[in-house]
Amino acid sequence: MKQPKALYLLNFVSMWETFSYYGMRVLLVLFMIQVVQYNDNTAFALYALYTTLVDLCGVAGGIAADRVFGLKRSIVIGGWTIFLGHVCLSIPDFEPGFFLGLGLIIAGTGLFRSNVATLLGQYFEENDPRREAGYTLYYTGINIGGFLATLLCGIVGEVYGWHAGFGLAAVGMLFGNCALL
């Protein structure tokens, strides 16, 4: 059965959002320990706080989409906010950029992630037989993005440096955002 055209766009955009998110996550704890010089406990505590806030901000992002921006605008604003966060992380020797970058990624992901899945649901009728296959395809793209990110950003970070790895995550988000234009 033929899927809605929007599925392929949202799949592509979400794949790159996942690539950027997991690409950065694969580097984050080691970066905090080796570069920022946090001890293991502090680095893992910040990592746990960061990932918790990313998940919790999805609720705020959903409310913002419902009451202020709408789904499409929330996704676009969230995507560019995530991109700016990754750019902040990719700038060497810019210490304020580390926490600014994490904060922007948290806020952007809150606006982006939950609203993409909701927007996708609007392209299917309630009992549409294509719905299940559509969401399977959508989540397959997300998993591909996460898998590729852990490999590529980790390798780039190891070979070319931390900020290059963070920069590759930014490039991933840029690809996804450009598809929305």
Stockholm file with secondary structure:
# STOCKHOLM 1.0

chainA/1-181         MKQPKALYLLNFVSMWETFSYYGMRVLLVLFMIQVVQYNDNTAFALYALYTTLVDLCGVAGGIAADRVFGLKRSIVIGGWTIFLGHVCLSIPDFEPGFFLGLGLIIAGTGLFRSNVATLLGQYFEENDPRREAGYTLYYTGINIGGFLATLLCGIVGEVYGWHAGFGLAAVGMLFGNCALL
#=GR chainA/1-181 SS CCCCHHHHHHHHHHHHHHHHHHHHHHHHHHHHHHTSCCCHHHHHHHHHHHHHHHHHHHHHHHHHIIIIICHHHHHHHHHHHHHHHHHHHHSTTCHHHHHHHHHHHHHHHHHHHHHHHHHHHTTSCTTCTTHHHHHHHHHHHHHHHHHHHHHHHHHHHHHHCHHHHHHHHHHHHHHHHHHHC
#=GC SS_cons         CCCCHHHHHHHHHHHHHHHHHHHHHHHHHHHHHHTSCCCHHHHHHHHHHHHHHHHHHHHHHHHHIIIIICHHHHHHHHHHHHHHHHHHHHSTTCHHHHHHHHHHHHHHHHHHHHHHHHHHHTTSCTTCTTHHHHHHHHHHHHHHHHHHHHHHHHHHHHHHCHHHHHHHHHHHHHHHHHHHC
//
